[in-house]
Amino acid sequence: MNKLSGGHIVVEVLKKEGVEKAFCVPGESYLGVIDGLYEHPDIDLISTRHEGGASFMAEAYAKASGKVGVCMATRGPGAANLSIGLHTAMQDSTPLIALIGQVERPFKGKEAFQEVDFAAYFSHLCKWAVEIDSVERIPEILHRAFYIARSGRPGPVVVSLPHDMLEDEMEYMESTVIQYDPPEASEESVRKVLGMLREAKKPMVIAGGGVIASGAEQELAGFAELVKIPVVSAFRRFNVMPNNHPHYAGWLGFGPDQKLLETIKEADLVLTLGTRLSQVTTQDYTLFSDQTDLIQVDISPDSIGKAYPAKFAVVSDAKKFLQKALAAADPVTEEHRELFVKKCHESYLASSTPPVKADSCHYAEMNSVLADLACSVPDNSILTSDAGNFYSWLAKYFRFTDKKRYIGPTSGAMGYGLPAAIGAKAACPDHTVISFSGDGGFMMTMIELETAVRANLPVIAIVVNNNMYGTIRAHQEKHFPGRVMATPLTNPNFAEVAKLFGCGGETVTKNEKFLPAFQKALKSDKPFVIEIRTDPEILSAAQAAK
């Protein structure tokens, strides 16, 4: 056994847990961990320009890789900056470990330099927040942190590491990773669900992140085909099923197809798989009628009945439930069910086809841009996005498949798109990774272009520029018409700024300029920014479709 410092023992646990990438802004309070990483070049530590960027990168890395994301920050201000990505991970059910330096143990409670009680501060943002106060407990607590992050409904865990504790030494014996076996539905529960589905006239499935996290996309498609049922994706969970699959009925979120909402209200039975039925998914909790029975399948018992009362509930991993259902179900052959599925998919195809618009003299037109983008994005691509009014075009008109994936924040965090793309590219270097942002969100984390250049992660950043906080302007015009305040913005030439960072850049002001710029970006061996200047009078895809 070797005598190691606390900082080096932390790294030994990371290695044992299979960590390959971590994201940080370095800080003196956890230099002991960074020094431990010096001994392990097989763990790639990517230093970012802001802790918010580091946490976004780690969160998106976890989504893209299927592993636990890891980010690090120093105490006080660094930890506070990290919060936005941890909140995103909590709302998105993303497994994440945040390692945070802390003041020396003898100084606690004296309002020491940058002191914060992290266990209290992060307790409502994370699944667990813990401080390790002795070097002997690092293996035990840190392995438990990874277990909690990945088990049940996944989520973020904060581990606080006092500066002096990281310098203590002990004889380290290799520790053990805690294995996890997800809960599985009983055969009796599966048969009951199948019986209720068979009796229904217009049943529907709403599928969420639990399907993606468990890798159950193929099982869901097979189940939908077998029992003749349309599938709707929860907010920003497009990849539960290829959107060109004949059983895909559309998506829920901001600005959904009104015909889809009407169809769900008319459903006599809705089966939800791995979704917490969030406020956005349920349209402010108005989605279901009083006549709709709800069956809820979720890995966490805490999610059952949280948004709506369920007629029947099953605590189970989505993949395990679907595998049992596929084995037990008899094919449904009723013609009215087949016609219902067909009608739902045809309605989705109609609503997701962008209308043809004439060129503007001064701006690019987003309907045309999305039509060109959808035709030219390569297979094996990942698209990330911020929150903002630009997102309505991406959600409405881009059809995601098993080879064209989406990563976005259900928390609605601005500034997510670019650092998320960097994290996804770090996880999947052979994929084309494209971020989609508005000018407001992009400016919040644009500094991470330098990280992308330095780390050799050539992402494509599309910036939709209307010189305003567009979503808030739309709300402002609706609730306080003619009283514009705080929402106008001024911006630099994003393409030229990108070049100063060492990236490629193009500015698009006409529709016909987008495809050449995008093709140039695809061929680039460095990060590339495409700025699309759009009409500030058109604030959403719904408005543009009129």
C-alpha positions, 0 to 999 in steps of 0.5 A, a space after each residue: 500500500 502506498 501513502 497518498 495525499 487526499 488530493 491524490 486519493 480523490 483521483 484514484 477514486 475517479 480512475 476507479 470509477 472510469 472517469 476519462 474527462 473532467 472540466 474545471 476552472 483551476 483554484 488554489 483550494 483544490 490544487 491537491 486534486 489537480 496535482 493528483 491528475 498530473 500523475 494520471 494523464 489518462 484522465 483529460 482535464 479540460 480547463 475552461 474560462 468560466 465555471 458555468 461553462 465547465 458545469 455545462 460541458 460536464 453535463 452535456 458530456 454525461 448526456 452524450 457519453 452515457 457516463 457520469 460527468 465530472 466538473 471542479 471549481 474552487 470555493 465560494 465564487 467558483 462554486 456559485 458559478 458552477 450552480 447553473 450547470 448543477 441545476 440543469 443536471 438536476 432538472 434534466 436527470 443527468 448524473 454529475 459529480 461536482 468537486 469543490 474546494 473548501 476552506 481549511 477545517 480549523 477556519 470553518 464558521 469564521 467567515 473565512 475567505 470565500 467560505 460557504 456552507 456547501 451542504 446547505 447551499 446545494 442541498 435543494 439543487 442536487 441529489 446530495 451535497 456532502 463535505 468530506 472532513 477526513 482523508 480516511 473517508 474519501 474512498 467511501 464517500 466519493 464512491 457513494 457520491 458516484 452511486 447516488 449520481 447514477 442510481 434511481 433518477 440520476 442527478 448531480 452530487 456535490 462533494 466539498 473538499 477542505 483544502 487542508 484535508 486534501 493535504 493529509 496522507 494515508 495508506 491507500 488501498 484500492 476501493 470498490 465501485 458500488 454496483 447498481 441494478 435498476 428496479 424492474 417491473 413485476 410480470 403482474 404489473 406489466 400484464 395489467 398495463 397491457 390489459 389497460 392498453 388493449 381496452 383503450 380506444 385512443 391510447 397514447 405514450 408520452 416518453 421522456 428522458 428515462 427512455 434515453 438514459 436507459 437506452 430503450 429507444 429500440 424497445 419503445 419503437 418495437 412496443 409502439 408497433 406491437 400494440 399500435 400506439 402513437 408516441 409523443 416526446 416530452 420536452 426536449 426529449 426528441 430522441 426517444 424515437 426517430 422522428 421519421 418513425 410512423 408511430 412518432 406523433 410529435 413533441 411537447 414543449 414551448 409552441 407545440 402543434 395545437 392539433 397534438 394537444 387536442 389529440 392528447 386531451 381526447 385520449 382515453 389512456 396515456 402511458 408515460 415512460 420515464 418522464 416527470 411530466 414537467 410544467 413545460 411538457 404538460 403545458 402548465 399542467 393542463 395537458 390531460 382531460 378529466 376523462 384521461 386515465 394515466 399510467 405512469 412508469 418511472 424509475 423513481 417512486 418520488 416522481 409518481 403522482 407528482 404532477 398528476 394522479 396516476 390510475 396505475 403506477 409502476 416503479 421500473 427502469 424504462 428499458 426493463 419495463 419495455 423488454 418485459 412488455 414486448 415479451 408478454 404483449 399480443 399484437 394489436 390488430 384493430 384497424 381503428 388503432 392503426 388509423 389513429 397512429 397514422 393520423 397522428 404521424 401525418 399530422 406531425 409531418 404536416 406541422 414539421 414541414 417548414 413553409 417556403 418563404 421569399 428572401 428578405 432584402 436585409 435578413 435571413 429567413 429562419 424557415 428557409 434556413 432550417 429547411 436547408 439545415 435539416 437537409 445538410 446535417 450529416 448523420 452521426 451528428 449532435 445538436 445542442 441548443 440554448 433557451 430562446 425564441 430561436 429554438 422554436 424553429 429547431 424544435 418545430 422543423 428539425 426531425 431528429 433520428 437515431 443518428 441525429 441527436 439532440 442535447 438541450 437543457 429542460 431547465 431553460 438555461 441560457 448560455 448552454 448551447 456552446 459549452 454543451 457542444 464542447 462537452 459533447 464533442 469531448 465525449 464523441 470526437 468523431 461526431 459532427 457537433 453543432 450548437 444553436 444559440 441566440 445572440 443573448 445566450 451566445 454572448 453569455 458563454 462565448 468565451 468558451 470558444 477559446 476552450 474549444 480552440 485550445 482543446 482542439 474540439 472543432 464544434 460548429 456554433 450557429 448564432 441567430 442574431 436579432 439584437 434582443 432578448 427575443 423570448 422576453 421581448 415576446 412576453 413583454 409585447 404580450 403583457 405590456 404592449 408598446 412598453 419595451 424596456 431592457 430587452 434590446 441588445 447590441 452585438 459585435 460581428 460574431 464571425 469576426 470575433 470568432 476569428 480573433 479567438 482562432 475560429 472560422 466565421 461567416 455572417 449570413 444575411 440572405 438565405 442563399 448564403 447559409 448553405 455555403 457557410 455551413 458546408 465550409 464549417 463542416 470542412 473546417 478543422 477548427 471551431 466555426 461560428 455562423 452568425 445568422 442575422 434575422 428580422 427582429 420583428 419575427 419572434 417565433 416560428 409560429 409567427 413566421 408561419 403566418 
